[in-house]
Amino acid sequence: MYTGQHVILASQSPRRKQLLEQAGIPFEVKVVDTAETFPADMAIPEIPVYIARQKSAAVAALCNADDIIITADTVVVLDDTIIGKPKDREDAIRILSALGGRIHRVITGVVITAKGTETAFSKETEVHFKSLTTEQITYYVDAYKPYDKAGAYAIQEWIGAVGIDRINGCFYNVMGLPVSNVVEALEAINKK
């Protein structure tokens, strides 16, 4: 159970909220809309931390000096191309069809700001989708409407149970937050 400084989660993600709650970390949500942009020549593994850092800077004005701010950003990468959130139903079907039978990477960047210092890191998980039928993909998209999810899916939903046959790395990272690493960072901050 976390008993340190007041924590601010700068994310609207219900999955990130759920993971912090599971970890026993009391927190408050504060969010400022930010443009999730990055330099065109930036290396893909650096992008999630860069965007998380932008989110942290945007929400800092709403926080007290002694608050701990946690921000995160997750990208799905297939063949060195970032797969974002689907634009609509057809785009979600197209994305999931492309992921089928392949391995893709999920990279989550985390920035924790506390006492004027920053802890930043990223975690990568490889995810292998089985080849899915058009009927399976259409069912998932129509039933779960994954339009707010990078890669057009959530591993903890039906498609994860049916379509993902293995991962290499942290399951919770694929959900959007490598929570054990966040807990370690918070414990280190509170020891200072």
SULFENNOR-V769197 format. One record per pair of residues at least 24 apart in sequence whose ideal C-beta (glycine too) atoms are under 10 Angstrom apart, sorted by sequence separation. I is the first residue (numbers start at 1). GAP is how many residues later the second one is. D is the distance in Angstrom with one decimal. If there is no record, write none. Layout:
i:I gap:GAP d:D
i:I gap:GAP d:D
//
This chain:
i:1 gap:24 d:8.5
i:2 gap:24 d:6.8
i:10 gap:24 d:9.1
i:31 gap:24 d:8.3
i:32 gap:24 d:10.0
i:34 gap:24 d:4.6
i:48 gap:24 d:7.6
i:49 gap:24 d:7.7
i:51 gap:24 d:8.3
i:78 gap:24 d:6.7
i:79 gap:24 d:10.0
i:103 gap:24 d:6.9
i:104 gap:24 d:8.3
i:127 gap:24 d:8.5
i:129 gap:24 d:8.5
i:1 gap:25 d:9.0
i:2 gap:25 d:8.8
i:32 gap:25 d:9.2
i:33 gap:25 d:7.9
i:34 gap:25 d:8.5
i:48 gap:25 d:4.4
i:78 gap:25 d:8.6
i:79 gap:25 d:8.3
i:80 gap:25 d:9.3
i:82 gap:25 d:9.2
i:102 gap:25 d:9.3
i:103 gap:25 d:4.9
i:104 gap:25 d:7.5
i:32 gap:26 d:4.1
i:47 gap:26 d:7.7
i:48 gap:26 d:6.3
i:78 gap:26 d:4.4
i:79 gap:26 d:9.9
i:102 gap:26 d:7.5
i:103 gap:26 d:8.1
i:127 gap:26 d:9.2
i:136 gap:26 d:6.8
i:137 gap:26 d:8.6
i:149 gap:26 d:10.0
i:150 gap:26 d:8.5
i:31 gap:27 d:8.8
i:32 gap:27 d:5.0
i:48 gap:27 d:5.4
i:77 gap:27 d:6.2
i:78 gap:27 d:7.9
i:101 gap:27 d:8.7
i:102 gap:27 d:6.3
i:132 gap:27 d:7.9
i:136 gap:27 d:6.9
i:149 gap:27 d:8.7
i:30 gap:28 d:9.9
i:31 gap:28 d:6.8
i:32 gap:28 d:9.1
i:47 gap:28 d:6.0
i:76 gap:28 d:5.9
i:77 gap:28 d:4.4
i:99 gap:28 d:8.2
i:101 gap:28 d:6.6
i:102 gap:28 d:9.9
i:127 gap:28 d:7.2
i:30 gap:29 d:5.3
i:32 gap:29 d:8.0
i:76 gap:29 d:7.4
i:77 gap:29 d:7.6
i:99 gap:29 d:9.5
i:100 gap:29 d:5.2
i:101 gap:29 d:6.8
i:102 gap:29 d:8.8
i:29 gap:30 d:9.8
i:30 gap:30 d:9.7
i:32 gap:30 d:6.9
i:45 gap:30 d:9.1
i:47 gap:30 d:9.3
i:75 gap:30 d:8.4
i:76 gap:30 d:5.6
i:77 gap:30 d:6.4
i:99 gap:30 d:4.8
i:100 gap:30 d:7.1
i:101 gap:30 d:3.9
i:125 gap:30 d:9.2
i:129 gap:30 d:8.4
i:132 gap:30 d:8.0
i:133 gap:30 d:10.0
i:30 gap:31 d:9.9
i:31 gap:31 d:9.0
i:44 gap:31 d:7.1
i:75 gap:31 d:7.5
i:76 gap:31 d:8.2
i:98 gap:31 d:9.5
i:100 gap:31 d:4.8
i:101 gap:31 d:8.1
i:129 gap:31 d:9.6
i:132 gap:31 d:5.2
i:30 gap:32 d:5.0
i:45 gap:32 d:8.7
i:74 gap:32 d:6.4
i:75 gap:32 d:5.3
i:99 gap:32 d:9.9
i:100 gap:32 d:4.6
i:130 gap:32 d:8.1
i:131 gap:32 d:8.9
i:30 gap:33 d:6.7
i:44 gap:33 d:5.8
i:74 gap:33 d:7.0
i:75 gap:33 d:8.0
i:96 gap:33 d:8.0
i:99 gap:33 d:8.4
i:100 gap:33 d:8.8
i:127 gap:33 d:9.0
i:130 gap:33 d:5.5
i:48 gap:34 d:9.6
i:73 gap:34 d:8.9
i:74 gap:34 d:4.4
i:75 gap:34 d:8.1
i:97 gap:34 d:9.6
i:100 gap:34 d:9.8
i:129 gap:34 d:5.3
i:130 gap:34 d:7.4
i:28 gap:35 d:9.2
i:38 gap:35 d:9.7
i:47 gap:35 d:7.1
i:73 gap:35 d:7.1
i:74 gap:35 d:7.8
i:97 gap:35 d:7.6
i:128 gap:35 d:9.6
i:129 gap:35 d:5.9
i:130 gap:35 d:5.1
i:44 gap:36 d:6.6
i:72 gap:36 d:5.8
i:73 gap:36 d:5.2
i:74 gap:36 d:9.7
i:96 gap:36 d:6.7
i:97 gap:36 d:9.9
i:100 gap:36 d:8.9
i:127 gap:36 d:9.9
i:128 gap:36 d:6.8
i:129 gap:36 d:7.7
i:130 gap:36 d:9.5
i:30 gap:37 d:8.9
i:34 gap:37 d:9.3
i:36 gap:37 d:6.9
i:38 gap:37 d:9.9
i:44 gap:37 d:8.6
i:72 gap:37 d:6.6
i:73 gap:37 d:8.4
i:97 gap:37 d:7.6
i:100 gap:37 d:7.5
i:127 gap:37 d:6.1
i:128 gap:37 d:5.8
i:129 gap:37 d:9.7
i:44 gap:38 d:6.5
i:71 gap:38 d:8.7
i:72 gap:38 d:4.8
i:73 gap:38 d:8.8
i:96 gap:38 d:9.8
i:99 gap:38 d:9.4
i:127 gap:38 d:9.6
i:128 gap:38 d:4.9
i:28 gap:39 d:8.6
i:30 gap:39 d:8.2
i:34 gap:39 d:9.8
i:36 gap:39 d:9.6
i:71 gap:39 d:7.3
i:72 gap:39 d:7.5
i:127 gap:39 d:8.1
i:128 gap:39 d:7.1
i:27 gap:40 d:9.9
i:31 gap:40 d:9.7
i:70 gap:40 d:7.0
i:71 gap:40 d:4.9
i:72 gap:40 d:9.4
i:96 gap:40 d:8.8
i:97 gap:40 d:6.1
i:126 gap:40 d:8.4
i:127 gap:40 d:5.2
i:128 gap:40 d:8.2
i:11 gap:41 d:9.3
i:27 gap:41 d:8.8
i:70 gap:41 d:7.7
i:71 gap:41 d:8.0
i:93 gap:41 d:7.9
i:96 gap:41 d:4.7
i:126 gap:41 d:6.5
i:127 gap:41 d:8.2
i:10 gap:42 d:8.7
i:69 gap:42 d:7.9
i:70 gap:42 d:5.3
i:71 gap:42 d:7.9
i:95 gap:42 d:9.3
i:96 gap:42 d:9.2
i:108 gap:42 d:9.7
i:125 gap:42 d:5.7
i:126 gap:42 d:4.1
i:127 gap:42 d:8.3
i:25 gap:43 d:9.6
i:27 gap:43 d:7.5
i:69 gap:43 d:7.0
i:70 gap:43 d:8.2
i:94 gap:43 d:9.4
i:107 gap:43 d:9.8
i:125 gap:43 d:6.7
i:126 gap:43 d:6.0
i:11 gap:44 d:7.6
i:38 gap:44 d:9.5
i:68 gap:44 d:6.4
i:69 gap:44 d:4.4
i:70 gap:44 d:9.3
i:93 gap:44 d:5.6
i:96 gap:44 d:7.0
i:106 gap:44 d:7.9
i:124 gap:44 d:9.1
i:125 gap:44 d:3.1
i:127 gap:44 d:9.6
i:10 gap:45 d:5.2
i:25 gap:45 d:8.7
i:68 gap:45 d:7.2
i:69 gap:45 d:7.4
i:92 gap:45 d:8.3
i:93 gap:45 d:6.4
i:96 gap:45 d:7.0
i:106 gap:45 d:7.2
i:124 gap:45 d:6.2
i:125 gap:45 d:5.5
i:10 gap:46 d:6.4
i:67 gap:46 d:8.5
i:68 gap:46 d:4.3
i:92 gap:46 d:9.6
i:95 gap:46 d:9.4
i:123 gap:46 d:6.9
i:124 gap:46 d:8.9
i:125 gap:46 d:7.5
i:127 gap:46 d:9.8
i:10 gap:47 d:9.9
i:67 gap:47 d:7.8
i:68 gap:47 d:8.3
i:75 gap:47 d:9.5
i:77 gap:47 d:8.7
i:93 gap:47 d:9.2
i:104 gap:47 d:7.1
i:123 gap:47 d:5.8
i:125 gap:47 d:9.0
i:127 gap:47 d:6.1
i:8 gap:48 d:9.6
i:10 gap:48 d:7.6
i:11 gap:48 d:9.4
i:36 gap:48 d:8.8
i:66 gap:48 d:8.2
i:67 gap:48 d:9.6
i:74 gap:48 d:9.7
i:92 gap:48 d:8.5
i:93 gap:48 d:5.6
i:125 gap:48 d:4.6
i:126 gap:48 d:9.7
i:10 gap:49 d:4.1
i:36 gap:49 d:9.9
i:65 gap:49 d:9.9
i:66 gap:49 d:7.1
i:69 gap:49 d:9.4
i:70 gap:49 d:9.7
i:71 gap:49 d:9.6
i:73 gap:49 d:9.2
i:74 gap:49 d:9.7
i:75 gap:49 d:9.9
i:77 gap:49 d:10.0
i:78 gap:49 d:10.0
i:89 gap:49 d:8.8
i:92 gap:49 d:4.6
i:93 gap:49 d:9.5
i:106 gap:49 d:8.4
i:123 gap:49 d:9.1
i:124 gap:49 d:7.5
i:125 gap:49 d:5.3
i:9 gap:50 d:9.5
i:10 gap:50 d:8.8
i:20 gap:50 d:7.7
i:63 gap:50 d:8.6
i:65 gap:50 d:8.1
i:72 gap:50 d:9.5
i:91 gap:50 d:9.6
i:92 gap:50 d:9.5
i:96 gap:50 d:8.4
i:123 gap:50 d:4.7
i:125 gap:50 d:9.8
i:8 gap:51 d:6.8
i:65 gap:51 d:8.0
i:68 gap:51 d:9.7
i:72 gap:51 d:10.0
i:74 gap:51 d:10.0
i:76 gap:51 d:8.3
i:90 gap:51 d:9.1
i:95 gap:51 d:9.0
i:122 gap:51 d:9.2
i:123 gap:51 d:9.8
i:8 gap:52 d:9.2
i:10 gap:52 d:8.7
i:89 gap:52 d:5.8
i:92 gap:52 d:9.4
i:99 gap:52 d:6.8
i:10 gap:53 d:8.6
i:19 gap:53 d:9.8
i:60 gap:53 d:6.8
i:88 gap:53 d:9.8
i:89 gap:53 d:7.6
i:92 gap:53 d:8.2
i:98 gap:53 d:9.7
i:99 gap:53 d:8.0
i:125 gap:53 d:8.4
i:8 gap:54 d:8.0
i:16 gap:54 d:8.3
i:55 gap:54 d:9.9
i:56 gap:54 d:9.9
i:57 gap:54 d:9.1
i:59 gap:54 d:9.1
i:92 gap:54 d:5.9
i:95 gap:54 d:9.8
i:98 gap:54 d:9.5
i:99 gap:54 d:7.6
i:123 gap:54 d:9.2
i:124 gap:54 d:9.5
i:8 gap:55 d:5.3
i:16 gap:55 d:9.6
i:56 gap:55 d:4.8
i:86 gap:55 d:8.3
i:92 gap:55 d:6.6
i:95 gap:55 d:9.5
i:96 gap:55 d:8.3
i:97 gap:55 d:9.8
i:123 gap:55 d:4.1
i:8 gap:56 d:8.9
i:16 gap:56 d:6.3
i:52 gap:56 d:8.6
i:53 gap:56 d:8.1
i:55 gap:56 d:7.5
i:56 gap:56 d:8.3
i:57 gap:56 d:8.7
i:89 gap:56 d:8.3
i:91 gap:56 d:8.6
i:95 gap:56 d:6.4
i:96 gap:56 d:5.4
i:122 gap:56 d:8.6
i:6 gap:57 d:8.7
i:52 gap:57 d:4.6
i:54 gap:57 d:9.1
i:56 gap:57 d:5.1
i:89 gap:57 d:10.0
i:92 gap:57 d:8.9
i:95 gap:57 d:4.1
i:96 gap:57 d:6.4
i:121 gap:57 d:8.2
i:123 gap:57 d:9.5
i:6 gap:58 d:7.3
i:16 gap:58 d:9.2
i:48 gap:58 d:9.7
i:49 gap:58 d:9.1
i:51 gap:58 d:6.7
i:52 gap:58 d:6.1
i:53 gap:58 d:5.0
i:89 gap:58 d:8.1
i:94 gap:58 d:8.5
i:95 gap:58 d:8.2
i:123 gap:58 d:6.2
i:5 gap:59 d:9.6
i:8 gap:59 d:5.1
i:9 gap:59 d:9.7
i:10 gap:59 d:5.8
i:11 gap:59 d:7.7
i:13 gap:59 d:7.8
i:15 gap:59 d:9.3
i:48 gap:59 d:5.3
i:49 gap:59 d:9.3
i:50 gap:59 d:7.2
i:52 gap:59 d:4.2
i:86 gap:59 d:9.7
i:88 gap:59 d:7.4
i:92 gap:59 d:9.5
i:93 gap:59 d:8.1
i:122 gap:59 d:9.6
i:123 gap:59 d:9.9
i:6 gap:60 d:7.0
i:7 gap:60 d:7.3
i:8 gap:60 d:6.8
i:9 gap:60 d:8.3
i:10 gap:60 d:6.8
i:11 gap:60 d:6.7
i:13 gap:60 d:9.9
i:45 gap:60 d:8.9
i:47 gap:60 d:7.7
i:48 gap:60 d:5.9
i:49 gap:60 d:3.5
i:51 gap:60 d:9.2
i:52 gap:60 d:9.3
i:53 gap:60 d:8.9
i:86 gap:60 d:7.0
i:87 gap:60 d:8.1
i:92 gap:60 d:4.2
i:99 gap:60 d:9.7
i:121 gap:60 d:6.5
i:5 gap:61 d:5.9
i:6 gap:61 d:5.1
i:7 gap:61 d:4.9
i:8 gap:61 d:4.8
i:9 gap:61 d:5.3
i:10 gap:61 d:4.5
i:11 gap:61 d:6.2
i:13 gap:61 d:8.6
i:44 gap:61 d:8.5
i:46 gap:61 d:9.4
i:48 gap:61 d:2.8
i:49 gap:61 d:7.5
i:50 gap:61 d:9.3
i:85 gap:61 d:8.4
i:86 gap:61 d:5.6
i:91 gap:61 d:7.4
i:92 gap:61 d:8.4
i:106 gap:61 d:8.6
i:121 gap:61 d:9.3
i:5 gap:62 d:6.9
i:6 gap:62 d:6.9
i:7 gap:62 d:8.0
i:8 gap:62 d:6.9
i:9 gap:62 d:8.1
i:10 gap:62 d:8.5
i:11 gap:62 d:8.9
i:45 gap:62 d:6.0
i:47 gap:62 d:7.3
i:48 gap:62 d:8.1
i:49 gap:62 d:6.4
i:56 gap:62 d:7.6
i:85 gap:62 d:6.5
i:86 gap:62 d:9.1
i:107 gap:62 d:9.9
i:108 gap:62 d:8.6
i:119 gap:62 d:9.8
i:5 gap:63 d:5.0
i:6 gap:63 d:9.9
i:7 gap:63 d:6.4
i:8 gap:63 d:9.0
i:9 gap:63 d:8.7
i:44 gap:63 d:7.2
i:46 gap:63 d:8.0
i:48 gap:63 d:9.4
i:85 gap:63 d:6.1
i:86 gap:63 d:8.0
i:89 gap:63 d:9.9
i:96 gap:63 d:7.6
i:100 gap:63 d:7.6
i:103 gap:63 d:9.0
i:105 gap:63 d:9.6
i:106 gap:63 d:7.9
i:110 gap:63 d:9.6
i:119 gap:63 d:9.4
i:121 gap:63 d:9.8
i:4 gap:64 d:7.3
i:45 gap:64 d:8.6
i:56 gap:64 d:9.0
i:85 gap:64 d:6.3
i:86 gap:64 d:9.2
i:99 gap:64 d:8.6
i:103 gap:64 d:9.6
i:105 gap:64 d:8.8
i:106 gap:64 d:9.1
i:108 gap:64 d:9.0
i:121 gap:64 d:7.5
i:53 gap:65 d:7.7
i:84 gap:65 d:9.8
i:85 gap:65 d:5.7
i:86 gap:65 d:8.7
i:99 gap:65 d:9.6
i:103 gap:65 d:8.5
i:108 gap:65 d:5.1
i:119 gap:65 d:9.7
i:120 gap:65 d:9.5
i:2 gap:66 d:9.9
i:84 gap:66 d:6.0
i:85 gap:66 d:8.3
i:86 gap:66 d:4.5
i:107 gap:66 d:8.2
i:108 gap:66 d:8.2
i:119 gap:66 d:4.9
i:53 gap:67 d:6.7
i:83 gap:67 d:6.7
i:84 gap:67 d:8.2
i:85 gap:67 d:7.4
i:86 gap:67 d:9.6
i:96 gap:67 d:8.2
i:106 gap:67 d:6.2
i:108 gap:67 d:8.9
i:110 gap:67 d:7.1
i:119 gap:67 d:9.0
i:52 gap:68 d:7.3
i:82 gap:68 d:8.2
i:83 gap:68 d:5.1
i:84 gap:68 d:9.1
i:106 gap:68 d:4.7
i:108 gap:68 d:6.3
i:110 gap:68 d:6.8
i:52 gap:69 d:9.8
i:82 gap:69 d:9.5
i:83 gap:69 d:7.6
i:105 gap:69 d:10.0
i:106 gap:69 d:9.2
i:108 gap:69 d:6.4
i:109 gap:69 d:9.9
i:110 gap:69 d:9.7
i:112 gap:69 d:9.8
i:119 gap:69 d:7.6
i:50 gap:70 d:9.4
i:52 gap:70 d:8.7
i:106 gap:70 d:8.9
i:108 gap:70 d:5.9
i:112 gap:70 d:7.1
i:119 gap:70 d:7.0
i:49 gap:71 d:5.1
i:110 gap:71 d:7.0
i:114 gap:71 d:9.0
i:48 gap:72 d:9.9
i:49 gap:72 d:7.3
i:50 gap:72 d:9.9
i:110 gap:72 d:6.2
i:114 gap:72 d:8.4
i:117 gap:72 d:7.9
i:48 gap:73 d:9.9
i:49 gap:73 d:5.3
i:76 gap:73 d:8.7
i:77 gap:73 d:9.6
i:78 gap:73 d:8.2
i:108 gap:73 d:9.3
i:112 gap:73 d:5.2
i:48 gap:74 d:5.5
i:76 gap:74 d:4.7
i:77 gap:74 d:9.0
i:108 gap:74 d:10.0
i:111 gap:74 d:10.0
i:112 gap:74 d:7.1
i:114 gap:74 d:9.9
i:115 gap:74 d:7.4
i:47 gap:75 d:9.0
i:48 gap:75 d:9.2
i:74 gap:75 d:9.0
i:75 gap:75 d:6.0
i:76 gap:75 d:3.3
i:110 gap:75 d:7.7
i:114 gap:75 d:4.8
i:117 gap:75 d:8.2
i:46 gap:76 d:7.9
i:48 gap:76 d:9.5
i:74 gap:76 d:5.5
i:75 gap:76 d:8.6
i:76 gap:76 d:8.4
i:112 gap:76 d:9.5
i:113 gap:76 d:9.7
i:114 gap:76 d:8.6
i:45 gap:77 d:6.2
i:73 gap:77 d:8.9
i:74 gap:77 d:8.7
i:76 gap:77 d:8.6
i:112 gap:77 d:6.9
i:115 gap:77 d:7.1
i:114 gap:78 d:8.4
i:45 gap:79 d:7.1
i:16 gap:92 d:9.6
i:16 gap:94 d:9.9
i:76 gap:98 d:9.0
i:74 gap:99 d:7.9
i:74 gap:100 d:8.2
i:10 gap:101 d:9.0
i:72 gap:101 d:9.8
i:74 gap:101 d:8.6
i:48 gap:102 d:9.8
i:74 gap:102 d:5.0
i:10 gap:103 d:9.3
i:73 gap:103 d:8.9
i:74 gap:103 d:8.1
i:72 gap:104 d:6.5
i:74 gap:104 d:9.9
i:7 gap:105 d:9.1
i:8 gap:105 d:9.1
i:72 gap:105 d:5.5
i:72 gap:106 d:8.6
i:7 gap:107 d:9.1
i:70 gap:107 d:8.4
i:5 gap:109 d:6.7
i:4 gap:110 d:9.0
i:5 gap:110 d:8.2
i:72 gap:110 d:8.3
i:70 gap:112 d:6.5
i:70 gap:115 d:8.8
i:70 gap:116 d:8.2
i:68 gap:117 d:9.4
i:68 gap:118 d:6.8
i:68 gap:121 d:6.5
i:68 gap:122 d:8.6
i:14 gap:134 d:9.2
i:15 gap:134 d:8.8
i:13 gap:135 d:8.4
i:12 gap:136 d:8.8
i:13 gap:136 d:9.3
i:18 gap:138 d:8.9
i:15 gap:139 d:7.0
i:14 gap:140 d:9.8
i:15 gap:140 d:9.4
i:15 gap:141 d:7.4
i:23 gap:149 d:9.3
i:22 gap:150 d:8.8
i:19 gap:153 d:5.8
i:18 gap:154 d:9.9
i:19 gap:154 d:10.0
i:23 gap:154 d:9.2
i:25 gap:154 d:8.6
i:16 gap:156 d:9.8
i:19 gap:156 d:6.4
i:23 gap:156 d:5.1
i:15 gap:157 d:8.8
i:18 gap:157 d:8.0
i:19 gap:157 d:7.4
i:20 gap:157 d:7.4
i:22 gap:157 d:7.1
i:23 gap:157 d:8.0
i:25 gap:157 d:7.9
i:18 gap:158 d:9.4
i:19 gap:158 d:4.8
i:25 gap:158 d:7.2
i:15 gap:159 d:9.6
i:16 gap:159 d:8.0
i:17 gap:159 d:9.9
i:18 gap:159 d:9.1
i:19 gap:159 d:9.0
i:20 gap:159 d:7.0
i:23 gap:159 d:7.3
i:24 gap:159 d:8.7
i:15 gap:160 d:4.8
i:16 gap:160 d:5.2
i:17 gap:160 d:9.4
i:19 gap:160 d:4.5
i:23 gap:160 d:5.5
i:15 gap:161 d:4.6
i:16 gap:161 d:4.7
i:18 gap:161 d:9.6
i:19 gap:161 d:9.8
i:25 gap:161 d:7.0
i:13 gap:162 d:8.9
i:14 gap:162 d:9.3
i:15 gap:162 d:7.2
i:20 gap:162 d:7.6
i:13 gap:163 d:5.4
i:16 gap:163 d:8.7
i:19 gap:163 d:8.2
i:20 gap:163 d:9.2
i:23 gap:163 d:9.0
i:13 gap:164 d:7.9
i:11 gap:165 d:8.1
i:11 gap:166 d:8.3
i:16 gap:166 d:9.4
i:20 gap:166 d:9.9
i:9 gap:168 d:9.2
i:9 gap:173 d:9.9
i:7 gap:175 d:9.7
i:7 gap:179 d:7.4
i:2 gap:180 d:10.0
i:2 gap:181 d:7.3
i:5 gap:181 d:8.6
i:4 gap:182 d:6.2
i:4 gap:183 d:7.8
i:2 gap:184 d:6.2
i:5 gap:184 d:7.6
i:2 gap:185 d:8.1
i:4 gap:185 d:7.1
i:5 gap:185 d:6.7
i:4 gap:186 d:3.6
i:3 gap:187 d:8.1
i:4 gap:187 d:9.1
i:2 gap:188 d:8.2
//
